[in-house]
């Protein structure tokens, strides 16, 4: 990743160090790859000694493809706890930003770009364990006749099937604590952004119970934004894995699995229709297998189905509308 040199106005005012010259790519790559390793280790600890392990697929883009770069996609399938999950690192560059990245910043259209980050989705088998998603990333857009534009983005969100209020509160409280050092206003702002982003417009329904989401983050300078992104990435394991550990042994049957598969359909719909990350990857010529690793292995759709009032399956629909969890 090309270095970002000099100080921004925000950095001068806040007293942050300038973005490091020439070592920025190593700095970011070391953090992102280290985060991937730590999350995989923590997830395998939940699986236990007799459980599943992640397989690692290190890849390199070949000459002539739309994107250049490399990455490491780690996937677990058929584990003792996790039916499917992926934790992926990638570092790629391209000649022009895809349309999904410039829709809200048209002045960047046509710029070359470099992107780096970690993205993960974990789908437990037990329907009483929620699905979780997390992503942290950095992007640099360059042009020969303009100053480089850089920003960070990321977040995490929770998608339960049979929700437990205490679990949702724990997830949100952990997100809140991670952001607190950067300002009291960030958690409510990023929570609202998450609620608005992970929303299926065609169904007028939230994908899950939210979390935090941010994008186009450059306010305050490079070091503040990098630290904030690290805080979110580092908080994921504590926000999510204790919930799986607590619920993984709850008994379930075919009814619960069937409802889980039905609700997973909403997850697929959002990722393929609305998710900017998925669209960015596919539009820019990204690695399809890595991009679509987020999809669950078993999914069902039904025509105009609604759960009966008062059933356990109806509870999630009461939890989906945004609310204050902490």
C-alpha positions as CSV (number, residue, x, y, z in Angstrom):
1,X,0.0,0.0,0.0
2,X,1.4,3.4,-1.0
3,X,2.4,5.5,2.0
4,X,0.3,8.5,3.1
5,X,2.7,11.3,3.6
6,X,2.4,14.5,5.5
7,X,-0.1,15.7,8.1
8,X,-3.7,16.3,7.6
9,X,-5.4,19.3,9.2
10,X,-7.1,16.9,11.7
11,X,-3.7,15.5,12.6
12,X,-2.1,18.9,13.2
13,X,-5.0,20.0,15.4
14,X,-5.2,16.8,17.4
15,X,-1.5,16.4,17.8
16,X,-1.4,13.0,16.2
17,X,1.7,11.8,14.5
18,X,1.8,11.9,10.7
19,X,1.1,8.7,8.9
20,X,4.4,6.8,8.6
21,X,6.2,7.2,5.3
22,X,6.9,4.0,3.4
23,X,6.2,1.6,6.3
24,X,2.4,1.9,6.3
25,X,1.7,-1.2,4.3
26,X,3.8,-3.3,6.7
27,X,2.1,-1.7,9.7
28,X,-1.4,-2.4,8.5
29,X,-0.6,-5.9,7.1
30,X,1.0,-6.9,10.4
31,X,-2.1,-5.9,12.4
32,X,-4.6,-7.4,10.0
33,X,-2.8,-10.8,9.6
34,X,-2.2,-10.9,13.4
35,X,-5.9,-10.3,14.0
36,X,-6.8,-13.1,11.6
37,X,-4.5,-15.5,13.5
38,X,-5.8,-14.5,16.9
39,X,-9.5,-14.9,15.9
40,X,-8.9,-18.3,14.4
41,X,-7.1,-19.5,17.5
42,X,-9.9,-18.2,19.7
43,X,-12.5,-19.9,17.5
44,X,-10.7,-23.2,17.4
45,X,-10.5,-23.0,21.2
46,X,-14.4,-23.0,21.3
47,X,-14.3,-26.1,18.9
48,X,-12.1,-27.9,21.5
49,X,-9.4,-30.5,21.0
50,X,-11.8,-32.9,19.2
51,X,-13.4,-30.2,17.1
52,X,-12.8,-28.8,13.7
53,X,-9.8,-26.8,12.4
54,X,-9.5,-24.0,9.9
55,X,-7.9,-24.9,6.6
56,X,-5.8,-22.1,5.1
57,X,-5.8,-21.1,1.4
58,X,-3.0,-18.7,0.6
59,X,-3.6,-17.1,-2.8
60,X,-1.9,-14.8,-5.2
61,X,-3.5,-12.9,-8.1
62,X,-2.0,-13.8,-11.4
63,X,-0.8,-11.3,-14.1
64,X,-3.6,-10.1,-16.4
65,X,-6.4,-10.2,-13.8
66,X,-8.3,-7.0,-13.0
67,X,-6.8,-7.0,-9.5
68,X,-3.3,-7.5,-8.2
69,X,-2.5,-8.7,-4.7
70,X,-2.7,-11.7,-2.4
71,X,-4.4,-13.0,0.7
72,X,-5.1,-15.9,3.0
73,X,-8.6,-17.3,3.3
74,X,-9.1,-19.6,6.3
75,X,-12.3,-21.7,6.4
76,X,-13.9,-24.2,8.8
77,X,-16.6,-26.5,7.6
78,X,-18.4,-29.2,9.5
79,X,-16.9,-28.4,12.8
80,X,-18.2,-29.6,16.2
81,X,-19.6,-26.1,16.9
82,X,-19.3,-24.1,13.6
83,X,-21.1,-25.5,10.6
84,X,-19.3,-23.0,8.4
85,X,-17.1,-20.0,9.0
86,X,-14.4,-18.0,7.3
87,X,-11.7,-15.5,8.4
88,X,-10.1,-13.9,5.4
89,X,-7.2,-11.4,4.9
90,X,-6.6,-9.7,1.6
91,X,-4.4,-7.0,0.2
92,X,-5.3,-6.0,-3.4
93,X,-4.9,-3.1,-5.8
94,X,-6.7,-2.1,-9.0
95,X,-6.6,0.5,-11.7
96,X,-10.0,2.0,-11.0
97,X,-12.3,2.0,-8.0
98,X,-15.5,0.0,-8.7
99,X,-18.9,1.8,-8.8
100,X,-19.9,0.6,-5.4
101,X,-17.0,2.5,-3.8
102,X,-17.6,5.8,-5.6
103,X,-21.4,5.9,-5.4
104,X,-21.2,8.3,-2.5
105,X,-17.8,9.8,-3.5
106,X,-18.1,10.5,-7.2
107,X,-15.0,12.7,-7.2
108,X,-12.9,9.5,-6.7
109,X,-14.2,7.8,-9.8
110,X,-11.4,6.5,-12.0
111,X,-8.8,6.5,-9.2
112,X,-6.5,3.6,-8.7
113,X,-6.9,2.0,-5.3
114,X,-5.3,-0.3,-2.8
115,X,-7.3,-2.1,-0.1
116,X,-6.4,-4.3,2.8
117,X,-8.4,-5.9,5.6
118,X,-9.9,-8.8,7.5
119,X,-13.5,-10.0,7.0
120,X,-15.1,-12.9,8.8
121,X,-18.5,-14.7,9.2
122,X,-19.2,-17.5,11.6
123,X,-22.2,-19.8,11.3
124,X,-22.7,-22.1,14.3
125,X,-24.7,-25.3,13.8
126,X,-26.7,-24.9,16.9
127,X,-29.7,-22.6,16.1
128,X,-29.5,-21.1,19.6
129,X,-26.0,-19.8,18.8
130,X,-26.1,-16.6,16.7
131,X,-24.3,-15.9,13.4
132,X,-21.7,-13.1,13.6
133,X,-20.0,-10.9,11.0
134,X,-17.0,-8.6,11.5
135,X,-14.9,-6.6,9.1
136,X,-12.0,-4.1,9.4
137,X,-10.4,-2.5,6.4
138,X,-8.2,0.3,5.0
139,X,-8.4,1.8,1.5
140,X,-6.3,4.2,-0.4
141,X,-7.4,5.9,-3.6
142,X,-4.7,7.6,-5.7
143,X,-4.5,9.8,-8.8
144,X,-1.6,11.4,-10.6
145,X,-3.1,14.9,-10.3
146,X,-4.6,14.9,-6.8
147,X,-3.7,14.2,-3.2
148,X,-4.3,10.6,-2.1
149,X,-7.5,9.8,-0.3
150,X,-7.5,7.2,2.4
151,X,-10.0,5.9,4.8
152,X,-10.8,3.1,7.2
153,X,-14.0,1.2,7.7
154,X,-15.4,-1.8,9.6
155,X,-17.7,-3.0,12.3
156,X,-19.4,-6.1,13.7
157,X,-23.0,-7.3,13.9
158,X,-25.0,-10.1,15.4
159,X,-27.7,-12.3,13.7
160,X,-29.5,-14.5,16.2
161,X,-32.3,-17.0,15.3
162,X,-33.5,-17.7,18.9
163,X,-32.4,-14.6,20.7
164,X,-31.4,-14.1,24.3
165,X,-31.6,-10.5,25.5
166,X,-28.6,-10.9,27.8
167,X,-26.5,-12.0,24.9
168,X,-27.5,-9.1,22.7
169,X,-26.8,-6.7,25.5
170,X,-23.3,-8.2,26.1
171,X,-22.5,-7.9,22.4
172,X,-23.6,-4.2,22.3
173,X,-21.9,-3.4,25.6
174,X,-18.6,-4.8,24.3
175,X,-18.9,-2.6,21.2
176,X,-19.7,0.4,23.3
177,X,-16.6,-0.1,25.5
178,X,-14.4,-0.6,22.5
179,X,-15.4,2.8,21.1
180,X,-15.6,4.7,24.4
181,X,-11.9,5.9,24.3
182,X,-12.6,7.7,21.0
183,X,-15.6,9.7,22.2
184,X,-19.0,9.1,24.0
185,X,-20.9,9.8,20.8
186,X,-19.3,7.1,18.6
187,X,-21.2,4.1,19.8
188,X,-24.7,5.6,19.3
189,X,-23.6,7.0,15.9
190,X,-22.1,3.7,14.7
191,X,-24.9,1.7,16.1
192,X,-27.4,3.8,14.2
193,X,-25.3,3.4,11.1
194,X,-25.3,-0.4,11.6
195,X,-29.0,-0.5,12.0
196,X,-29.5,1.4,8.8
197,X,-26.9,-0.4,6.8
198,X,-27.9,-4.0,7.6
199,X,-31.5,-3.5,6.6
200,X,-33.2,-5.4,3.8
201,X,-35.1,-2.7,2.0
202,X,-37.1,-5.1,-0.1
203,X,-38.5,-6.7,3.0
204,X,-38.4,-3.7,5.3
205,X,-36.7,-5.9,7.9
206,X,-33.4,-5.8,9.7
207,X,-30.9,-8.6,9.0
208,X,-30.2,-9.1,12.7
209,X,-29.9,-7.1,16.0
210,X,-27.1,-4.8,14.9
211,X,-23.8,-3.9,16.4
212,X,-21.6,-1.1,15.0
213,X,-20.7,-0.1,11.5
214,X,-18.5,2.7,10.1
215,X,-17.0,3.7,6.8
216,X,-15.1,6.5,5.1
217,X,-13.3,7.2,8.4
218,X,-10.5,9.7,8.1
219,X,-11.6,12.2,10.8
220,X,-8.8,13.0,13.3
221,X,-6.0,11.7,11.2
222,X,-4.4,8.4,10.4
223,X,-3.3,7.3,13.8
224,X,-6.6,7.9,15.5
225,X,-8.5,6.1,12.7
226,X,-6.1,3.2,12.8
227,X,-6.4,2.9,16.6
228,X,-10.2,3.0,16.4
229,X,-10.2,0.3,13.7
230,X,-7.9,-1.8,15.9
231,X,-10.2,-1.4,18.9
232,X,-13.2,-2.7,16.9
233,X,-11.3,-5.6,15.5
234,X,-9.8,-6.6,18.8
235,X,-13.2,-6.5,20.6
236,X,-14.8,-9.0,18.3
237,X,-13.7,-12.2,20.1
238,X,-14.9,-11.0,23.5
239,X,-18.2,-9.7,22.1
240,X,-19.2,-12.9,20.3
241,X,-17.4,-16.1,21.3
242,X,-18.7,-16.2,24.9
243,X,-22.2,-16.3,23.5
244,X,-21.4,-19.3,21.4
245,X,-19.6,-21.0,24.3
246,X,-22.7,-20.4,26.6
247,X,-25.3,-21.7,24.1
248,X,-23.5,-24.4,22.1
249,X,-24.8,-27.3,24.3
250,X,-28.4,-26.3,24.3
251,X,-30.6,-29.2,22.9
252,X,-32.3,-28.6,19.6
253,X,-34.2,-30.5,16.9
254,X,-35.3,-30.4,13.3
255,X,-37.8,-27.6,14.0
256,X,-35.1,-25.3,15.2
257,X,-32.8,-26.2,12.3
258,X,-35.5,-25.6,9.8
259,X,-36.2,-22.2,11.2
260,X,-32.5,-21.4,11.3
261,X,-32.2,-22.3,7.6
262,X,-35.2,-20.1,6.8
263,X,-33.8,-17.1,8.6
264,X,-30.4,-17.7,7.0
265,X,-32.2,-16.8,3.7
266,X,-32.4,-13.2,4.9
267,X,-28.6,-13.3,5.4
268,X,-28.0,-14.5,1.8
269,X,-30.5,-11.9,0.4
270,X,-28.7,-9.0,2.1
271,X,-25.2,-10.1,1.1
272,X,-26.0,-10.7,-2.5
273,X,-28.3,-7.7,-3.0
274,X,-27.3,-4.9,-0.7
275,X,-23.8,-5.5,0.9
276,X,-21.3,-2.9,-0.4
277,X,-18.4,-5.2,0.5
278,X,-19.7,-8.1,-1.6
279,X,-20.5,-5.8,-4.5
280,X,-17.0,-4.1,-4.3
281,X,-15.3,-7.5,-4.4
282,X,-17.3,-8.8,-7.3
283,X,-17.3,-5.6,-9.3
284,X,-13.5,-5.1,-8.9
285,X,-12.6,-8.6,-10.0
286,X,-12.0,-10.0,-6.5
287,X,-11.6,-13.6,-5.6
288,X,-15.1,-15.1,-5.8
289,X,-14.5,-18.0,-3.4
290,X,-13.2,-15.7,-0.7
291,X,-16.0,-13.1,-1.2
292,X,-18.8,-15.7,-1.0
293,X,-17.4,-17.6,2.0
294,X,-19.8,-15.6,4.1
295,X,-22.8,-17.5,2.8
296,X,-24.2,-20.3,5.1
297,X,-24.1,-23.9,3.9
298,X,-27.8,-24.7,4.3
299,X,-30.6,-22.2,3.5
300,X,-34.3,-22.4,2.8
301,X,-37.0,-20.1,1.4
302,X,-40.7,-20.3,1.9
303,X,-43.5,-18.5,0.2
304,X,-45.1,-15.7,2.4
305,X,-44.4,-17.6,5.6
306,X,-45.0,-16.1,9.0
307,X,-44.4,-17.7,12.4
308,X,-47.3,-18.3,14.7
309,X,-47.8,-15.6,17.4
310,X,-46.4,-16.6,20.8
311,X,-44.0,-19.2,19.4
312,X,-40.3,-19.3,20.0
313,X,-39.8,-18.5,16.3
314,X,-41.8,-15.3,16.6
315,X,-39.5,-13.8,19.2
316,X,-36.8,-12.8,16.8
317,X,-39.2,-10.6,14.9
318,X,-39.9,-8.7,18.1
319,X,-36.2,-8.2,18.6
320,X,-35.4,-6.9,15.0
321,X,-36.6,-3.3,15.2
322,X,-33.8,-1.1,16.4
323,X,-33.7,-0.3,20.1
324,X,-31.2,0.7,22.8
325,X,-29.5,-2.4,24.1
326,X,-27.2,-0.7,26.6
